[in-house]
């Protein structure tokens, strides 16, 4: 197979993959191995095809062949760790990623995935260390800030949670869930005005975000602003929410009259 034919077949395989025809894509990638048997990326791609078909054992086999050829292929460590994560083999995932980081210490993606596995395993101190190291390598990685914020929120360190959520908001200002989570952190930190401000931003971004209206009703009520509480509770009732929830909110509004 000459270079032109090889490149055409590679493009064909990638197109099949994008079309989610994983079985055919794997066949074409395997045909390419006959010409390019030492290419770790082909083995990795075949592994991805099997993984998408739920054939994890075969996927892992091809991923490991890829790493045998190139033990610094960061994406393959992540792909294998993803199999282990799905199979709840968290210790195996951690061990694998730590090995990858030892070989590729400057790879932020490996450290980030490790941090997320630590979170799943509730090893929060280790998660913080891993995510902090991500930010040392990639200071603008707001996904790492988000994960750190969630860890600190879980630990009850609301100041640190707020600092990380606010860092995310420097890059993303059109996501109601980020404003909402930031509001929850401010609320937990007894900074009600800032919580309300972020909730107002959440519904400004998405006026069909029911949780924002409900929480605003709750916070205005807690602050003693009955008319504001009624306004946002009434807005909340306009959404398609369970009947039991509607009755509960209606009872709150009635008590405010």
Backbone as a ProteinNet text record, in pm:
[ID]
protein_1_A
[PRIMARY]
XXXXXXXXXXXXXXXXXXXXXXXXXXXXXXXXXXXXXXXXXXXXXXXXXXXXXXXXXXXXXXXXXXXXXXXXXXXXXXXXXXXXXXXXXXXXXXXXXXXXXXXXXXXXXXXXXXXXXXXXXXXXXXXXXXXXXXXXXXXXXXXXXXXXXXXXXXXXXXXXXXXXXXXXXXXXXXXXXXXXXXXXXXXXXXXXXXXXXXXXXXXXXXXXXXXXXXXXXXXXXXXXXXXXXXXXXXXXXXXXXXXXXXXXXXXXXXXXX
[TERTIARY]
85.8	0	89.6	73.4	157	103.6	180	145.9	9.4	-19.9	-148	-264.2	-252.7	-359.6	-373.7	-258.6	-260.3	-336.8	-305.2	-370.9	-520.1	-556.2	-698.8	-772.3	-709.4	-771.1	-781.4	-678.3	-681.8	-796.6	-812.1	-923.9	-1057.2	-1064.9	-1187.8	-1220.8	-1119.2	-1140	-1188.1	-1126.2	-1166.3	-1308.9	-1345.3	-1482.5	-1582.4	-1547.4	-1634.1	-1650.5	-1541.2	-1546.6	-1641.3	-1629.6	-1716.1	-1863.2	-1886.8	-2023.7	-2070.9	-1985.3	-2015	-2028.2	-1967.8	-1960.5	-1829.6	-1830	-1705.9	-1651	-1739.9	-1694.2	-1616.8	-1672.8	-1606	-1478.7	-1485.3	-1366.1	-1251.5	-1282.1	-1178.5	-1116.9	-1199.1	-1148.9	-1048.2	-1082.4	-994	-864.4	-876.6	-755.3	-663.9	-724.2	-645	-576.1	-644.7	-582.6	-460.9	-470.4	-357.5	-238.6	-265.9	-156.6	-68.1	-125.2	-47	66	41.8	143.6	225.2	159.4	220.2	205.9	271.9	249.9	306.4	390.1	451.8	388.6	269.3	202.9	113	152.1	71	-66.8	-77.4	-205.3	-310.5	-268.8	-363.1	-416.1	-327.6	-372.8	-466.6	-433.1	-519.5	-657.4	-660.4	-788	-871.9	-807.1	-880.4	-938.3	-858.4	-908.4	-1031	-1028	-1143.5	-1266.8	-1248.6	-1362.3	-1424.5	-1340.2	-1392.1	-1456.7	-1396.8	-1453.2	-1593.3	-1611	-1743.1	-1845.2	-1798.2	-1889.6	-1909.3	-1848.9	-1864.8	-1777.6	-1680.8	-1590.7	-1462.1	-1475	-1365.8	-1239.3	-1255.7	-1138.7	-1052.5	-1118.6	-1045.3	-987.3	-1065.3	-1017.5	-889	-889.3	-771.1	-651.8	-678.1	-570	-500	-578.2	-518.7	-456.3	-516.5	-456.4	-317.9	-306.2	-177.6	-72.1	-117.8	-24.1	26.6	-63.4	-23.7	81.6	60.7	156.5	288.6	283.7	408.3	495.4	429.6	503.3	542	458.1	486.8	431.7	520.3	474	448.9	458.7	428.1	305.8	218.5	96.2	-12.2	-20.9	-106.6	-252.5	-304.4	-445.5	-478.1	-381.2	-406.8	-416.1	-333.6	-348.3	-490	-536.6	-670.5	-777	-757.6	-856.1	-865.2	-750.4	-751.5	-812.9	-774.1	-828.9	-980.1	-1029.3	-1173.5	-1243.4	-1182	-1237	-1239.3	-1127.7	-1121.1	-1225.4	-1242.4	-1342.4	-1482.3	-1516.1	-1648.6	-1671.1	-1563.5	-1571.9	-1551.6	-1546.6	-1526	-1393.8	-1295.9	-1161	-1077.3	-1116.2	-1054.9	-907.3	-872.6	-731.3	-645	-698.2	-623.6	-606.3	-712.3	-705.5	-602.1	-604.4	-509.1	-365.8	-342.2	-207.1	-158	-245.6	-209.6	-175.3	-261.6	-239.3	-115.1	-90.6	32.1	155.2	148.4	258.9	277.4	165.1	172.6	231.7	193.2	244	393.6	439.4	582.7	663.2	603.8	672.2	651	532.5	499	456.2	547.2	510.7	446.6	470.4	417.6	282.2	220.2	91.2	-22.8	-89.8	-197.7	-319.3	-346.8	-466.1	-461.3	-344.3	-330.2	-354.6	-298.4	-314.9	-462.1	-527.4	-667.6	-754.8	-732.4	-811.8	-786.2	-659.3	-627.6	-703.5	-707.5	-781.8	-927.2	-986.3	-1127.4	-1149.9	-1054.6	-1064.6	-1052.5	-961.2	-948.7	-1081.1	-1145.7	-1274.7	-1375.6	-1380.2	-1474	-1446.2	-1319.3	-1279.4	-1282.4	-1330.7	-1341.5	-1207.1	-1101.8	-968	-945.4	-1011	-1019.9	-886.1	-806.3	-675.9	-587.9	-590	-513.1	-568.7	-701.2	-763.7	-719.2	-717	-673.9	-530.4	-442.7	-302.4	-292.4	-368.5	-362.2	-414.7	-525.2	-585.7	-501.9	-441.6	-349.8	-233	-185.1	-73.4	-116.8	-244.3	-297.2	-289.8	-331.9	-334.6	-194.1	-99	40.1	87.8	44.9	84.3	-1.4	-131	-225.5	-314.7	-265.1	-337.9	-477.9	-503.5	-635	-728.3	-695.6	-780	-897.4	-1004.7	-1117.1	-1191.9	-1178.2	-1239.3	-1177.6	-1046.8	-979.8	-1027.5	-1048.8	-1104.6	-1243	-1323.6	-1458.1	-1450.7	-1366.3	-1353.4	-1301.7	-1204.3	-1154.1	-1263.7	-1342.4	-1452.7	-1549.3	-1580.9	-1674.8	-1615.6	-1484.7	-1419.6	-1423.5	-1384.8	-1384.6	-1526.4	-1625	-1764.1	-1802.5	-1764.3	-1793.8	-1727.1	-1607.9	-1534	-1579.1	-1666	-1713.9	-1621	-1522.3	-1432.4	-1491.2	-1590.1	-1667.3	-1588.4	-1496.1	-1413.3	-1330.8	-1271.2	-1191.5	-1281.4	-1398.6	-1493.4	-1530.9	-1564.2	-1602.6	-1489.8	-1368	-1253.6	-1238.6	-1258.6	-1244.8	-1362.2	-1483.5	-1599.1	-1589.2	-1542.2	-1526.3	-1419.5	-1319.5	-1217.8	-1280	-1369.9	-1439.4	-1519.9	-1584.3	-1669.6	-1591.4	-1460.6	-1379.2	-1378.4	-1404.1	-1398.2	-1536.4	-1630.3	-1764	-1867.5	-1939.1	-2039.3	-2180.5	-2195.7	-2326.1	-2377.5	-2341.5	-2382.9	-2454.8	-2582.6	-2663.6	-2623.3	-2574.5	-2538.3	-2416.1	-2323.4	-2205.3	-2246	-2331.8	-2381.7	-2457.8	-2535.5	-2615.5	-2525.7	-2424.5	-2335	-2255.7	-2216.5	-2146.6	-2238.5	-2365.9	-2463.5	-2476.9	-2478.8	-2489.1	-2369.8	-2251.5	-2132.7	-2140.2	-2185.1	-2200.8	-2306.9	-2414.5	-2520.4	-2466.2	-2390.9	-2334.1	-2234.2	-2176.2	-2079.2	-2145.1	-2279.2	-2357.7	-2338.5	-2314.3	-2305.3	-2428.3	-2541.8	-2670.2	-2684.4	-2638.9	-2651.1	-2576.2	-2456.6	-2380.3	-2444.8	-2506.7	-2579.2	-2695.2	-2770.7	-2883.5	-2835.4	-2725.3	-2670.5	-2639.2	-2578.9	-2545	-2668.7	-2768.3	-2893.4	-2964	-2960.8	-3020	-2946.7	-2815.5	-2738.9	-2775	-2804.3	-2838.2	-2966.5	-3066.7	-3192.1	-3185	-3087.4	-3064.8	-3005.4	-2918.2	-2858.5	-2963.2	-3046.5	-3148.8	-3275.9	-3371.9	-3494.5	-3588.4	-3545.3	-3623.2	-3549.8	-3481.2	-3403.4	-3477.5	-3561.8	-3650.3	-3578.6	-3464.1	-3394.8	-3354.2	-3319.4	-3280.7	-3395.2	-3515.7	-3633.1	-3668.9	-3664.3	-3698.4	-3600.6	-3472.5	-3372.4	-3382.9	-3415.2	-3434.7	-3551.5	-3659.3	-3771.8	-3730.2	-3652.2	-3606.3	-3518.3	-3424.8	-3331.3	-3398.3	-3486.1	-3558.1	-3646.5	-3705.2	-3786.5	-3700.1	-3582.6	-3491.4	-3445.5	-3437.7	-3394.3	-3511	-3632	-3748.7	-3810.6	-3770.1	-3825.4	-3943	-4058.5	-4172.5	-4222.2	-4230.2	-4283.1	-4190.9	-4061.2	-3966.3	-3975.8	-3990.2	-4003.3	-4126.3	-4238	-4361.9	-4343.8	-4276.1	-4256.3	-4183.1	-4074.7	-3994.9	-4058	-4129.1	-4202.9	-4313	-4381.2	-4485.4	-4426.4	-4309.9	-4242.2	-4206.7	-4164.4	-4128.5	-4249.2	-4366.1	-4487.6	-4526.9	-4472.4	-4506	-4437.6	-4343.1	-4271	-4343.8	-4307.5	-4366.3	-4298	-4348.8	-4291.3	-4395.6	-4354.3	-4449.4	-4561	-4678.9	-4793.9	-4768.6	-4703.5	-4672.6	-4585.2	-4490.8	-4403.8	-4484	-4575.3	-4658.5	-4740.6	-4799.7	-4881.8	-4797.5	-4678.5	-4587.1	-4554.8	-4524.7	-4490.3	-4612.9	-4728.6	-4851.8	-4879.9	-4855.5	-4876.6	-4782.6	-4658.2	-4563.1	-4611.4	-4657.8	-4706.2	-4826.8	-4917.9	-5036.6	-5000.3	-4899.1	-4857.6	-4792.3	-4747.7	-4684.2	-4785.6	-4908.5	-5012.4	-5059.7
-119.7	0	124.9	209.1	328.4	435.4	544.6	647.9	711	736.8	799.6	709	580.6	485.8	471.1	467.9	457	574.4	694.6	813.9	815.3	768.7	762.1	662	548	445.7	491.6	565.7	618.7	717.9	804	899.3	825.5	720.9	640.9	579.9	526.2	466.5	571.2	689.1	795.1	841.8	847.7	886.6	782.6	655.2	548.4	560.5	592.7	609.4	722.7	835.4	950.1	916.7	826.3	783	673.3	636.4	536.4	394.9	372.8	237.6	176.7	142.6	104.6	-29	-121.5	-251.8	-238.5	-163.5	-145	-62.1	39.7	122.3	36.9	-53.7	-140.9	-228.4	-276.6	-359.5	-282	-157.6	-77.2	-43.3	-9.1	18.4	-105	-224.2	-347	-370.6	-336.9	-348.9	-258.3	-142.3	-47.8	-101.4	-183.1	-241.6	-332.1	-388.3	-474.1	-396.1	-265.9	-178.1	-106.1	-76.4	10.1	-55.9	-169.3	-253.6	-195.8	-94.1	-36.2	98.1	124.3	252.6	240.7	300.3	286.1	351.3	453.5	523	432.4	346.4	252.4	155.2	104.7	14.7	87.1	211.5	290.4	309.8	338.1	360	232.8	120.4	-7.1	-30.5	-0.4	-12	73.7	195.7	285.6	226.1	165.1	102.4	-6.2	-93.2	-199.7	-143	-38.4	21.9	76.8	141.6	196.1	85.7	-34.2	-146.9	-225.4	-176.8	-244.6	-367.1	-385.7	-501	-456.6	-440.6	-380.8	-465.9	-598.4	-685.2	-670.2	-668.3	-649.6	-508.9	-411.7	-272.9	-261.5	-318.2	-310.4	-379.3	-490.6	-562.8	-473	-402	-316.5	-191.5	-138.9	-23.5	-59.5	-177	-217.1	-240.3	-286.1	-297.6	-159.7	-62.1	75.4	125.8	99.9	145.4	70.2	-54.7	-130.7	-62.8	-6.9	61.2	203.2	267.6	405.8	425.2	412.6	420.2	563.7	659.4	798.3	849.4	757.3	793.2	823.9	950.5	990.4	950.9	968.7	939.6	793.3	704.9	561.7	529	594.2	576.4	616.2	727.7	775.4	678.6	623.6	529.5	402.4	351.3	231.3	265.1	380.3	421.6	437.1	480.5	495.8	360.1	256.1	119.9	79.1	101.7	63.7	139.7	268.1	349.2	290.5	257.2	203	68.5	-4.8	-135.4	-123.6	0	29.3	-26.4	-31.2	-74.9	49.7	124	254.7	243.8	144.3	129.3	100.2	17.5	-10.3	116.9	197.9	323.8	416.8	426.9	513.5	467.9	337.3	282.2	309.2	287.6	310.3	456.9	547.2	690.1	741.7	691.8	731.5	688.2	568.9	522.4	610.5	650	738.4	872.9	926.4	1057.4	1049.8	935.6	919.6	929.4	881.9	886.6	1018.7	1079.8	1205.7	1307.9	1355.7	1441.3	1574.8	1620.5	1751.4	1742	1625.9	1610.6	1642.7	1754.8	1798.8	1708.3	1652.1	1568.9	1444.3	1381.1	1263.3	1299.1	1410.2	1453.4	1488.4	1548.4	1585.5	1461.1	1364.5	1241.7	1170.4	1170.1	1109.7	1180.8	1314.1	1389.3	1349.3	1329.3	1290.3	1149	1060.2	925.8	933.2	1016.4	1035	1086.4	1179.1	1230	1116.5	1035.5	922.7	827.9	812.7	723.6	794.3	920.8	1002.3	1025.4	1026.7	1059.8	1208.2	1291.8	1433	1506.8	1472.7	1539.1	1509.2	1382.7	1345.3	1415.7	1429.2	1497.5	1643.5	1708.3	1849.1	1862.7	1773.4	1778.5	1760.7	1663.3	1637	1755.4	1812.7	1924.6	2051.8	2071.2	2185.6	2172.6	2049.7	2029.4	2054.5	2027.2	2059.4	2209.9	2285.9	2431.4	2491.6	2424.5	2470.7	2457.4	2348.3	2325.6	2404.8	2419.7	2487	2579.7	2699.4	2790.6	2828.1	2817.5	2855.2	2735.3	2625.5	2506.3	2520.5	2584	2612.1	2485	2377.2	2250.6	2202	2222	2183.3	2272	2401.1	2489	2443.2	2402.9	2353.8	2231.4	2135	2013.5	2045.6	2136.3	2176.8	2242.9	2328.1	2393	2291.6	2189.4	2086.9	2006.6	1980.2	1908.8	1992.8	2119.3	2206.7	2225.4	2232.5	2243.1	2119.3	2003.6	1877.9	1874.6	1932.1	1933.1	2043.7	2133.7	2243.3	2363	2365.4	2480.5	2573.9	2653.2	2730.6	2847.3	2904.4	3011.7	2962.9	2845.4	2789.9	2748.7	2695.1	2659	2782.5	2890.3	3015.6	3067.6	3064.9	3115.3	3040.4	2909	2829.6	2849	2858.8	2883	3020.5	3119.5	3253.1	3252	3166.8	3154.5	3098	3002	2946.8	3055	3141.1	3245.5	3351.9	3353.7	3444.1	3399.8	3269.7	3214.3	3179.5	3148.2	3108.8	3193.5	3273.3	3361.5	3330.1	3222.2	3192.1	3054.5	3013.3	2882.1	2898.3	2870.4	2891.1	2799.8	2679.1	2584.8	2633	2699.6	2751.9	2863.4	2954.3	3058.9	2997.3	2895	2831.9	2767.8	2693.1	2628.4	2732.1	2840.1	2948.6	3009.6	3025.3	3077.9	2986.2	2855.5	2760.4	2774.2	2796.2	2811.9	2940.3	3049.5	3174.3	3158.6	3091.3	3069.1	2990.4	2883.9	2802.1	2881.3	2985.8	3070.6	3192.1	3189.4	3297.8	3432.6	3429.4	3551.8	3555.7	3588	3573.2	3670.3	3794.3	3890.3	3841.9	3786.4	3736.1	3610.6	3531	3413.4	3457.4	3557	3607.9	3666.2	3739	3797.7	3691.2	3581.8	3474.5	3401	3387	3324.5	3410.8	3542.4	3632.8	3621.4	3603.4	3584.4	3451.3	3350.1	3219.4	3226.3	3299.3	3307.8	3413.9	3505.4	3599.4	3524.7	3429.8	3347.4	3253.9	3196.7	3102	3125.3	3194.7	3228.1	3108.7	2992.9	2870.2	2771.9	2827.1	2747.8	2746.6	2647.8	2650.4	2654.2	2586.1	2581.5	2720.7	2807	2943.2	3018.7	3006.8	3076.5	3022.8	2890.5	2832.4	2879.1	2877	2915.2	3062.8	3144.9	3287.1	3307.8	3233.6	3242	3207.2	3101.9	3056.9	3161.3	3218.7	3313.3	3445.9	3493.9	3617.2	3596.8	3477.5	3446.9	3446.1	3384.2	3379.1	3518.2	3608.4	3744.2	3832.5	3777.1	3852.9	3939.3	3922.1	3999.2	3920.7	3933.3	3848.3	3870.1	3994	4021	3963.1	3978.5	3920.2	3768.1	3711.6	3566.6	3518.6	3588.2	3550.3	3558.6	3664.2	3681.9	3562.9	3521.6	3414.6	3277.8	3261.5	3136.3	3123.9	3233.2	3230.3	3201.8	3257.3	3226	3077.7	3024.1	2882.4	2793.2	2835.7	2756.3	2747.1	2833.6	2831.5	2716.3	2654.1	2544.4	2411.5	2316.9	2182.9	2106.5	2123.8	2059.1	1963	1864.5	1767.2	1836.2	1777.2	1836.3	1851.7	1753.5	1760.7	1882.8	1909.6	2025.5	2154.8	2156.3	2275.3	2307.1	2205.4	2226.9	2279.8	2228.6	2273.8	2421.8	2463.8	2604.3	2693.6	2645.8	2724.3	2749.2	2650.5	2665.4	2770.7	2772.8	2874.3	3013	3027.9	3159.1	3205.1	3113.5	3148	3199.2	3141.5	3184.6	3321.8	3362.3	3494.4	3607	3573.4	3676.8	3735.7
0	0	0	-104.5	-110.1	-15	-1.9	96.8	69.9	-56.6	-90.9	-54.2	-89.5	-57.5	94.6	162.1	308.5	370	327.6	383.1	351.8	232	196.1	284.1	307.9	392.6	537.9	582.2	718.6	734	635.4	637.7	635.5	556.3	547.8	684.4	750.8	883.2	983.9	979.7	1071.9	1044	916.1	880.7	930.6	916.8	967.5	1118.6	1184.8	1330.4	1367.3	1295.4	1323.6	1298.6	1203.4	1172.4	1267.2	1363.1	1465.6	1407.8	1291.5	1237.2	1287.5	1416.9	1483.2	1433.8	1400.4	1353.6	1222.2	1127.8	998.5	1016	1101.5	1125.5	1177.7	1272.9	1328.5	1219.6	1127.7	1017.9	933	901.7	816.4	890.3	1020.1	1098.5	1101.2	1113	1115	980.6	872.5	740.9	729.7	788.7	786.6	865.4	967.2	1045.3	959.7	853.9	766.2	699.8	679.8	621.1	727.8	840.8	943.9	1081	1097	1215	1344	1334.4	1453.5	1492.5	1440.5	1466.7	1589.6	1703	1826	1814	1730.7	1716.8	1652.3	1560.8	1500.5	1605.6	1689.9	1796.6	1892.6	1924.3	2012.5	1950.2	1819.1	1751.6	1746.1	1725	1727	1866.3	1967.5	2104.9	2128.4	2075.2	2088.9	2022.7	1906	1837.2	1924	1979.2	2064.8	2191.8	2247.7	2368.7	2341.7	2228.1	2193.8	2169.8	2137.1	2118.7	2247.6	2356.4	2485.2	2501.2	2411.5	2421.3	2492.4	2622.9	2700	2702.5	2704.3	2711.5	2585.8	2469.6	2344.4	2336.9	2382.2	2381.4	2462.6	2583.1	2669.8	2604.3	2535.7	2468.3	2365.7	2284.9	2182.4	2242.4	2347.5	2414.5	2468	2527.1	2585.2	2476.5	2358.9	2246.3	2205.2	2210.6	2177.4	2275.2	2404.2	2504.9	2496.5	2451.3	2433.2	2328.5	2226.3	2119.3	2156.9	2240.3	2282.5	2423.2	2521.6	2660.8	2707.1	2614.1	2647.7	2571.6	2533.7	2462	2566.4	2604	2716.1	2696.1	2573.5	2550.8	2577.4	2555.6	2576.2	2724.7	2807	2952	2995.2	2942.1	2978.2	2929	2808.9	2755.2	2839.8	2882	2967.6	3102.9	3158.8	3288.2	3280.3	3165	3147.2	3155.4	3100.1	3113.2	3259.4	3328.9	3470	3552.1	3518.9	3590.3	3570.6	3447.5	3418.3	3484.4	3506	3572.7	3723.4	3773.2	3916.3	3968.3	3882.1	3920.7	3947.2	4049.7	4071.9	4107.6	4185.7	4223.2	4101.4	4008.9	3886.1	3804.4	3797.9	3722.9	3785.1	3917.6	3987.7	3963.2	3976	3957.1	3815.1	3718.5	3578.3	3552.6	3599.1	3574.1	3645.4	3765.9	3835.1	3756.1	3695.6	3612.6	3490.7	3429.1	3313.9	3349.7	3464.1	3507.9	3537.6	3589.9	3616.2	3487	3376.4	3247.1	3174.7	3197	3127.8	3233.7	3315.7	3429.2	3390.7	3269.5	3229.1	3158.7	3160.7	3093	3189.2	3165.9	3255.1	3246.8	3128.4	3110.5	3199.2	3207.5	3294	3440	3483.6	3622.2	3651.3	3552.3	3571.4	3584.2	3496.9	3505.4	3637.4	3680.8	3810.4	3922	3915.4	4016.3	4021.4	3905.5	3902.2	3956.4	3931.5	3989.2	4141.1	4190.4	4335.1	4394.1	4324.4	4372.4	4380.8	4275.8	4274.6	4390.5	4426.2	4535.9	4671.1	4669.6	4790.9	4859.9	4781.9	4832.9	4803.2	4881.1	4847.6	4859.8	4959.1	4972.2	4851.1	4807	4687.8	4564.5	4558.9	4445.2	4439.4	4554.6	4558.6	4509.9	4556.5	4512.8	4361.1	4308	4163.8	4084.2	4128.4	4055	4067.1	4183.3	4197	4099.5	4080.9	3988.4	3844	3814.3	3680.7	3657.3	3756.8	3742.5	3739	3798.7	3786.5	3642	3576.1	3437.1	3339.1	3374.2	3283.6	3366.1	3397.8	3487.7	3440.3	3309.2	3257.5	3238.9	3302.1	3292.9	3389.7	3342.8	3433.2	3473.2	3394.9	3436.2	3567.1	3580.8	3705.6	3820.6	3793.3	3896.4	3939.3	3841.1	3874.3	3964.9	3926.9	4007.1	4147.4	4154.8	4286.2	4368.2	4303.7	4374	4432.3	4354.5	4402	4518.6	4510.9	4621.7	4749.2	4737.6	4855.6	4910	4821.2	4865.4	4945.6	4895.8	4965.2	5103	5112.5	5239.2	5333.1	5285.5	5369.3	5373.6	5284.9	5274.8	5168.6	5210.2	5113.4	5055.3	5130.8	5076.3	4956.8	4973.6	4863.6	4747.3	4778.5	4672.2	4591	4661.5	4595.1	4506.8	4559.2	4482.5	4350.8	4354.7	4232.5	4138	4192.1	4104.4	4038.2	4112.6	4054.8	3944.6	3960.4	3856.3	3727.8	3744	3627.2	3557	3635.7	3579.3	3502.5	3518.5	3437	3290.4	3270.2	3135.6	3080.2	3168.8	3123.6	3195.4	3119.4	3179.8	3130.1	3054.7	2996.7	3038	3159.2	3207.5	3341	3340.3	3460.7	3575.6	3543.2	3649.2	3728	3659	3728.8	3824.3	3777.5	3866.8	3984	3956.5	4061.5	4167.5	4123.1	4219.1	4298	4231.6	4301	4406.6	4372.2	4467.6	4588.9	4564.8	4676.4	4770.7	4712.9	4796.3	4878	4815.5	4889.6	4998.4	4967.1	5066.9	5185.9	5155.9	5263.1	5346.3	5286.2	5354.9	5420.2	5426.6	5487.6	5418.4	5287.8	5207.8	5117	5177.6	5110.1	4992	5008.9	4898.2	4774.1	4793.8	4679.5	4621.1	4708	4659.5	4570.5	4617.8	4539.2	4406.5	4409.3	4287.9	4183.9	4227.3	4132.9	4083.7	4168.3	4124	4020.4	4040.8	3941.8	3808.2	3814.4	3691.1	3625.5	3707	3649.9	3568.2	3616.9	3541.4	3432	3442.1	3332.1	3212.3	3241.1	3136.3	3076.4	3163.6	3118.5	3199.4	3138.3	3211.2	3225.9	3176.8	3192.9	3284.7	3381.9	3477.6	3611.2	3635.8	3753.4	3887.7	3897.7	4026.6	4073.4	3978.5	4014.9	4079.2	4022.6	4077.2	4216.7	4230.6	4360.6	4468.7	4434.9	4535.4	4569.6	4469.7	4497	4592	4570.7	4663.5	4804.6	4817.3	4949	5016.3	4940.1	5000.9	5034.6	4947.7	4980.2	5102.3	5113.3	5231	5356.3	5346.8	5461.4	5502.3	5405.8	5433.8	5479.2	5476.7	5520.4	5412.8	5285.2	5174	5114.7	5178.8	5144.5	5002.2	4958.5	4825	4716.9	4736.4	4641.2	4642.7	4761.7	4773.7	4697.9	4714.8	4645.3	4493.7	4449.2	4305.1	4244	4307.8	4248.3	4269.8	4381.3	4399.3	4293.9	4264.6	4161.5	4023.5	3997.3	3870.8	3864.6	3976.4	3982.9	3952.8	3999	3977	3829.7	3746.1	3603.2	3529.5	3596.6	3532.1	3552.3	3471.3	3479.7	3592.5	3712.9	3830.1	3888.8	3967.6	4023.7	4103.7	4100	4168.4	4317.6	4377.8	4521.2	4551.8	4463.2	4479.5	4463.6	4366.7	4346.6	4470.2	4528.9	4648.7	4764.1	4775.3	4880.8	4864.9	4741	4715	4734.5	4690.3	4708.1	4856.1	4938.1	5082.6	5140.8	5090.6	5137.5	5098.8	4974.7	4927.9	5008.6	5037.5	5115.4	5253.7	5311.9	5445.4	5442.9	5323.6	5309.8	5293.5	5259.9	5239.7	5371
[MASK]
+++++++++++++++++++++++++++++++++++++++++++++++++++++++++++++++++++++++++++++++++++++++++++++++++++++++++++++++++++++++++++++++++++++++++++++++++++++++++++++++++++++++++++++++++++++++++++++++++++++++++++++++++++++++++++++++++++++++++++++++++++++++++++++++++

